[in-house]
Amino acid sequence: MERESKLQFRLGDFGKFVPIIVAVAFLVYAGIHQSNANGYIIAFFMAIIVGAVFTKTPDAYGEACVKGLTKPIFTIITMAIMLAAVCGKMVSGSGLIQTLAYYVIEAKFTGGMFAVCAFVICCILSFSTGTSVGTNMITFPILFPVGVLAGVHPAFMAGALVSGAIFGDNLAPISDTTIASAGTQNAEMGNVVRTRMWYSLPVAGITIIILFLFAGIAGRGGEITADMVPDNRSLIMLLVPVSIIILCFRQIHLVVSLSVGALVSIIAGLVSGIYKLSDIFTFPGGFKVEGIFVTSINGTVSTIFMLFGIFCVIGIMEEAGVIRLAGEKMSRFARNVQMTEVTIVGSIAVLSWLTGVVTVAIVSLGEIVAEMGEAAGINKYRRANLMDCGGLALGSIVPWSVHAIIPMQLATANVDGLQLTLIDVVTHNFYALVMLAMLLVMIITGFGRNMNPDEKKENI
């Protein structure tokens, strides 16, 4: 039996939705005006402020905000962003980016070809590690700036890396979304992955074609410039992503992997003579601390503040029962098989938009989806695939999702003067956009609806 929440709002059920309504209004306004992260900070903090006026239980409201900040994923993402910033700044400041770009351009491996190669690398890495966030942390500091110098338009380059990261999140058996979608529907993991391949692999193939044809269009660079002087000493900094990748492959915690990467970057920089210790951190007096370490962490402040706002709002919504209430209201539209599938995808998408985290939406609505699906005769593998594909396709194309926030932060932190917005990232997330088209085909035509490995076993 579900406990009654201590958090209450004026205006009944409508009052519970006031914070998210305020957030969405400001988010849309920020998106229309192509705001940077600061506009999204305003959106979530205004949601918290206005919600405080509508609550009838202020103590419970404050506790709900704090509860949202105690979620492990908040700490993981925050720490990962800061550590990745240190690694990225150490790598980009070493001259490695210019060195790699020089050799890439000399080999004429530019434009669409480079974008496709980057996408495939991210697909392999994300499938092997099961983490899209970790893949972004590893690949953006090197592949993004090299790609931009190699003539790939920045928005397309970001889209290639994000798309590859989401591919693994969507298909890998060790991905949190795959585990959640299979687990909540009581579906066997191997069969979930086998049936999902029919959707994810064609989508990946179409994404490759799009990147190959269009990534180099409007891109600048692709030619060796005077400041692109190769410094082979900087190649030692490749040990940074390599060490992180090895640890991620061994399923070592992302925060630990990035911490080791940061340490490797410091040691490699000092040993090679690229950096002096005073370049990394120094205490000049006068209550000042300077150096790459501090500068890179300070550069993440806007992103972290936005995450503070997001997770406070998530805590409020969960404590008020908004997530469950939204799922129950949407389930009323499940009147036939097609409408039930639309409702499954739509409910997961809406909850992903509200929380910014797809896994939270899948876990929160898993039981409701199982009930709806069984009533409509939709098998458990189909339900798991609709949840995962729908959640990632629609949940990752909103500006406040981790699939937009982290890439934007990493991209702008590693290319000086880059003008890249959250909207740029989500509109070039081609894997998610093509997957959205695939979902429409799946639901309208029924493609894959009868794909049930359990029935085949029974017939043998």
C-alpha positions in Angstrom: 0.0 0.0 0.0 1.4 3.4 -1.0 2.0 5.8 1.9 0.2 9.1 1.8 2.6 12.0 1.2 3.2 14.6 3.9 3.7 17.1 1.1 0.4 18.9 0.2 -0.5 21.7 -2.2 -3.2 24.2 -2.5 -5.6 23.7 -5.5 -5.5 19.9 -5.1 -3.9 17.8 -7.8 -3.4 20.9 -10.0 -1.3 22.5 -7.3 1.1 19.5 -7.4 1.9 20.3 -11.0 2.5 24.0 -10.4 6.3 23.7 -10.0 6.7 21.7 -13.2 4.4 24.0 -15.1 6.5 27.0 -14.1 9.7 25.2 -15.0 8.4 24.2 -18.4 7.2 27.8 -19.1 10.7 29.2 -18.3 12.4 26.3 -20.1 10.5 27.0 -23.3 11.3 30.7 -23.1 15.0 29.9 -22.5 15.0 27.5 -25.4 13.3 30.0 -27.8 15.9 32.6 -26.9 18.8 30.1 -27.2 19.9 30.6 -23.7 23.0 29.0 -22.1 22.8 27.0 -18.9 22.0 30.1 -16.8 18.5 30.4 -18.4 17.7 26.8 -17.4 19.0 27.5 -13.9 16.4 30.3 -13.6 13.7 27.9 -14.8 14.2 25.3 -12.1 14.8 27.7 -9.3 11.7 29.7 -10.2 9.8 26.4 -10.1 11.1 25.8 -6.6 10.2 29.4 -5.5 6.7 29.4 -6.9 6.0 25.9 -5.6 6.9 27.1 -2.1 4.1 29.6 -2.3 1.5 26.9 -3.3 2.5 24.3 -0.7 0.4 23.9 2.4 3.2 22.0 4.2 6.4 24.1 4.0 8.5 21.8 6.2 7.7 18.8 4.0 8.4 20.9 0.9 11.9 21.8 2.2 12.6 18.2 3.0 11.5 17.1 -0.4 14.0 19.5 -2.0 16.8 18.1 0.2 15.7 14.6 -0.6 16.1 15.2 -4.3 19.7 16.3 -3.7 20.4 13.0 -1.8 19.9 10.9 -4.8 23.1 9.0 -5.7 22.9 9.9 -9.4 23.0 13.6 -8.5 26.3 13.2 -6.6 27.7 10.9 -9.4 26.9 13.3 -12.2 28.2 16.4 -10.2 31.5 14.7 -9.3 31.9 13.3 -12.8 31.4 16.7 -14.4 34.1 18.3 -12.2 36.6 15.5 -12.6 36.0 15.3 -16.4 36.6 19.1 -16.6 40.0 18.6 -14.9 40.9 15.8 -17.3 39.7 17.7 -20.3 41.5 20.9 -19.4 44.8 19.1 -18.8 44.4 17.3 -22.1 43.4 20.3 -24.2 46.1 22.5 -22.7 48.8 20.0 -23.5 48.7 20.5 -27.2 47.3 17.0 -27.8 44.2 18.3 -29.7 46.3 20.3 -32.2 48.7 17.4 -32.6 45.9 14.8 -33.3 44.1 17.3 -35.6 47.3 17.9 -37.6 47.7 14.1 -38.3 43.9 13.6 -38.9 43.8 16.5 -41.4 47.1 15.4 -43.0 45.5 12.0 -43.6 42.4 13.7 -45.1 40.2 12.0 -42.5 38.0 15.0 -42.1 34.3 16.1 -42.2 31.7 13.4 -42.4 34.2 10.5 -42.3 35.6 11.7 -39.0 32.1 12.2 -37.6 31.1 8.7 -38.5 34.3 7.3 -37.0 33.6 9.2 -33.8 30.0 7.9 -33.7 31.2 4.3 -34.1 33.8 4.7 -31.4 31.2 6.0 -29.0 28.8 3.1 -29.9 31.5 0.5 -29.1 32.5 2.3 -25.9 28.9 2.8 -24.6 27.9 -0.7 -25.5 30.9 -2.1 -23.7 30.5 0.0 -20.6 26.8 0.5 -20.5 27.0 4.2 -19.6 26.2 7.1 -21.9 27.3 9.6 -19.3 30.7 7.9 -18.9 31.1 7.7 -22.7 30.5 11.4 -23.0 33.0 12.1 -20.2 35.7 10.1 -22.0 35.2 11.1 -25.6 34.2 14.8 -25.6 37.5 16.2 -24.3 39.5 14.8 -27.2 37.2 13.8 -30.1 35.0 16.9 -30.0 37.8 19.6 -30.4 39.7 17.4 -32.9 36.5 16.9 -34.9 35.8 20.7 -35.0 39.4 21.4 -36.2 39.0 18.6 -38.8 36.1 20.4 -40.4 33.0 19.0 -38.6 30.3 21.5 -37.7 30.3 21.8 -33.8 26.6 20.9 -33.5 27.0 17.8 -35.8 30.1 16.8 -33.8 28.3 17.0 -30.5 25.4 15.1 -32.1 27.7 12.3 -33.3 29.2 11.7 -29.9 25.9 12.0 -28.0 24.2 9.6 -30.5 26.9 7.0 -30.1 26.7 7.3 -26.3 22.9 6.8 -26.4 23.2 3.7 -28.7 25.0 1.8 -26.0 22.6 3.1 -23.3 19.7 1.8 -25.5 21.2 -1.7 -26.3 23.9 -2.7 -23.8 22.8 -5.5 -21.4 24.7 -3.7 -18.6 23.0 -0.3 -19.2 20.8 1.0 -16.4 17.9 1.7 -18.8 18.1 -1.8 -20.3 18.3 -3.4 -16.8 15.4 -1.3 -15.6 13.1 -1.9 -18.6 13.7 -5.6 -18.6 13.5 -5.9 -14.8 10.2 -4.0 -14.4 8.6 -6.2 -17.1 10.0 -9.4 -15.8 11.7 -10.0 -19.2 14.8 -12.2 -19.8 17.7 -9.9 -20.4 19.2 -11.8 -23.4 15.9 -11.8 -25.2 15.4 -8.1 -24.6 18.7 -7.3 -26.2 18.1 -9.7 -29.1 14.7 -8.2 -29.9 15.9 -4.6 -29.4 18.6 -5.1 -32.0 15.9 -5.0 -34.7 15.2 -1.4 -33.8 18.6 0.0 -32.6 20.8 -1.4 -35.3 18.8 0.1 -38.3 18.6 3.4 -36.4 22.4 3.4 -35.9 22.8 2.7 -39.6 20.6 5.6 -40.7 22.5 7.8 -38.2 25.8 6.9 -39.9 24.4 7.9 -43.3 23.1 11.2 -42.0 26.5 12.1 -40.4 28.5 11.0 -43.5 26.4 13.2 -45.8 25.9 16.3 -43.7 28.4 16.5 -40.8 31.0 18.3 -42.9 28.4 20.8 -44.3 28.8 24.3 -42.9 31.8 23.0 -40.9 34.9 25.2 -40.7 38.4 24.0 -40.6 39.7 20.9 -42.2 42.9 22.6 -43.1 46.2 22.7 -41.3 46.7 26.1 -39.8 49.8 27.9 -38.5 48.9 27.2 -34.8 48.4 23.5 -35.5 52.0 22.5 -34.8 52.3 18.9 -33.7 54.0 18.3 -30.4 54.7 14.6 -30.1 55.3 15.0 -26.3 51.6 15.6 -25.9 50.8 12.1 -27.2 51.5 10.9 -23.6 48.3 12.5 -22.6 46.4 9.7 -24.5 47.1 7.8 -21.3 44.3 9.8 -19.7 41.3 8.5 -21.8 43.0 5.1 -22.1 43.2 4.7 -18.4 39.6 5.8 -17.9 38.3 3.4 -20.6 40.2 0.4 -19.1 38.7 1.1 -15.7 35.2 1.6 -17.2 35.5 -1.7 -19.1 36.4 -3.4 -15.7 33.1 -1.9 -14.3 35.0 0.4 -11.9 32.8 3.2 -10.6 32.7 6.2 -12.9 33.8 8.7 -10.2 36.8 6.4 -9.4 37.7 6.0 -13.1 37.7 9.8 -13.7 39.6 10.4 -10.5 42.4 8.0 -11.7 42.2 9.8 -15.1 42.7 13.2 -13.4 45.7 11.8 -11.5 47.2 10.3 -14.7 46.8 13.6 -16.5 48.8 15.4 -13.7 51.5 12.8 -13.6 51.8 12.6 -17.4 51.9 16.3 -17.7 54.6 16.7 -15.1 56.8 13.8 -16.3 56.7 14.9 -20.0 57.6 18.5 -19.0 54.4 19.9 -20.6 53.3 21.3 -17.3 55.0 22.7 -14.2 53.3 22.1 -10.8 52.5 25.8 -10.6 50.5 25.4 -13.9 48.2 22.9 -12.3 47.7 24.6 -8.9 49.4 27.4 -7.0 48.8 29.5 -4.0 50.1 33.1 -4.8 48.8 34.5 -1.5 46.1 37.2 -1.0 43.4 34.5 -0.5 43.9 33.3 -4.0 44.3 29.9 -5.6 45.1 29.6 -9.3 45.9 27.0 -11.9 44.2 24.6 -14.3 42.7 22.5 -11.5 40.7 25.4 -10.0 39.9 27.0 -13.3 38.4 23.9 -14.8 36.3 23.1 -11.7 35.1 26.7 -11.6 34.0 26.4 -15.2 31.4 23.8 -14.2 29.5 26.0 -11.7 26.6 26.9 -14.0 26.0 23.3 -15.0 26.1 22.1 -11.4 23.7 24.9 -10.3 21.3 23.7 -13.0 21.6 20.1 -11.6 20.8 21.4 -8.1 17.6 22.9 -9.4 16.6 19.9 -11.5 17.1 17.4 -8.6 15.3 19.7 -6.1 12.3 19.7 -8.5 12.5 15.9 -8.9 12.4 15.5 -5.1 9.3 17.7 -4.9 7.5 15.8 -7.7 8.3 12.4 -6.2 7.3 13.4 -2.7 4.0 15.0 -4.0 3.2 11.8 -6.0 3.2 13.7 -9.3 5.1 10.9 -11.1 2.6 8.2 -10.1 -0.4 10.5 -10.7 0.8 11.5 -14.2 1.2 7.8 -15.1 -2.3 6.9 -13.8 -3.9 9.8 -15.7 -2.2 8.8 -18.9 -3.2 5.2 -18.6 -6.8 6.2 -19.2 -5.9 6.6 -22.9 -4.9 2.9 -23.3 -8.1 1.7 -25.1 -6.6 -0.6 -27.7 -3.2 -2.1 -28.6 -2.0 0.9 -30.6 -3.2 3.5 -28.1 -1.7 1.4 -25.3 1.7 1.5 -27.0 1.3 5.2 -27.6 0.5 5.6 -23.9 3.5 3.6 -22.8 5.9 5.6 -24.9 4.1 8.9 -24.0 4.1 8.3 -20.3 7.7 7.3 -20.1 8.6 10.3 -22.3 6.6 12.8 -20.1 8.2 11.4 -16.9 11.6 11.5 -18.5 11.0 15.2 -19.4 9.8 15.9 -15.8 12.8 14.2 -14.2 15.5 14.6 -16.9 16.6 11.0 -16.1 15.1 8.1 -18.2 15.9 5.4 -15.7 13.9 7.2 -13.0 10.8 7.3 -15.3 11.1 3.6 -16.3 11.4 2.4 -12.7 8.6 4.7 -11.5 6.1 3.6 -14.2 7.2 0.0 -14.6 4.3 -1.5 -12.7 1.7 0.7 -14.4 3.2 -0.2 -17.9 3.0 -3.9 -17.0 -0.6 -3.7 -16.0 -1.6 -1.7 -19.2 0.4 -3.9 -21.5 -0.9 -7.2 -20.1 -4.5 -5.9 -20.3 -3.9 -5.1 -24.0 -2.1 -8.3 -24.8 1.3 -6.7 -25.4 4.1 -9.1 -24.5 6.8 -8.2 -22.0 9.6 -7.8 -24.5 7.6 -5.4 -26.6 6.8 -3.4 -23.4 10.4 -3.3 -22.4 11.5 -2.1 -25.8 8.8 0.6 -26.0 9.9 1.9 -22.6 13.6 2.0 -23.3 13.5 3.2 -26.9 10.7 5.7 -26.1 12.4 7.0 -23.0 15.8 7.5 -24.6 14.4 8.9 -27.9 12.1 11.5 -26.3 13.8 11.9 -23.0 17.2 12.8 -24.5 15.9 15.6 -26.8 14.9 18.0 -24.1 17.5 20.6 -23.1 17.5 19.8 -19.4 18.3 16.1 -19.8 21.8 14.7 -18.9 22.2 13.9 -22.6 22.2 17.6 -23.3 23.6 19.2 -20.2 26.8 17.2 -19.9 27.7 17.3 -23.7 27.2 21.1 -23.8 29.3 21.5 -20.7 32.1 19.3 -22.0 32.0 20.9 -25.5 32.2 24.5 -24.3 34.8 23.7 -21.7 37.2 22.2 -24.3 36.9 24.6 -27.1 37.6 28.3 -26.3 35.0 30.8 -27.5 32.6 28.0 -28.8 29.0 29.1 -29.1 27.0 25.8 -28.6 23.6 25.8 -26.9 21.6 23.0 -25.4 19.2 23.3 -28.3 22.1 22.7 -30.7 22.9 19.5 -28.9 19.3 18.1 -28.8 18.5 19.0 -32.4 21.6 17.2 -33.7 21.0 14.1 -31.6 20.3 12.0 -34.7 20.1 8.6 -33.0 17.3 9.8 -30.8 15.5 11.6 -33.6 15.7 8.6 -36.0 14.6 6.3 -33.1 11.5 8.5 -32.7 10.7 7.8 -36.4 11.3 4.1 -35.7 8.8 4.2 -32.8 6.2 5.7 -35.1 6.8 2.9 -37.6 6.7 0.3 -34.8 3.3 1.5 -33.4 1.6 2.4 -36.7 2.6 -0.8 -38.7 2.9 -3.2 -35.7 6.5 -4.0 -36.7 8.0 -6.3 -34.0 4.8 -6.5 -32.1 4.7 -10.3 -32.3 8.4 -10.7 -31.6 8.2 -13.0 -28.5 11.1 -15.4 -27.9 9.2 -17.1 -25.1 6.5 -18.3 -27.6 9.2 -19.9 -29.8 10.6 -21.8 -26.9 7.2 -23.2 -26.1 6.7 -24.3 -29.7 9.9 -26.3 -29.8 
